[in-house]
Amino acid sequence: MGGFTEKQEELVNSSWEVFKGNLSQNSVTFFKLVLEKEPGAKDMFSFLANGVDPNNPKMAAHAEKLFGTVRDAAVQLKTKGEVVAEPKLGSVHTEKKVTDPQFAVIKEALLKTIKEAVGDKWNQELNDAWEQAYNAMAAAIKKAMA
């Protein structure tokens, strides 16, 4: 696989804007998908203690931060060819004891949420751009966890 292209960055950026345009609903979609696959995730996110609540601003803020971090990873991939995670991200994920299978659940939920958010604009190229950015971000966080 070559470097992250300008087109891939553009795809991530434009779909990120669509995601933010309906943040509340997309947050609900994302966290419902996460809890379907990993019910234990409820204990990792304090704002999920009572389940997925569309009126919980902390839930929407966390989804925006997560998706924004992946979007930032796309920018780093395009400009630097690599992603470097903030040390705090490593320590938080270490503290929460996040495992590889949990990173996979988040990726699956993220891709499904973006697919739903963009509707008929979804295609394999868009999927691949988000997946590559997520994989790079997850690898950077795992490195920061070590």
Secondary structure, DSSP 8 states (H G I E B T S, - for coil): -----HHHHHHHHHHHHHHHHTHHHHHHHHHHHHHHH-GGGGGT-GGGTT---TT-HHHHHHHHHHHHHHHHHHHHHHHHSS----HHHHHHHHHTT--HHHHHHHHHHHHHHHHHHHGGG--HHHHHHHHHHHHHHHHHHHHHH-
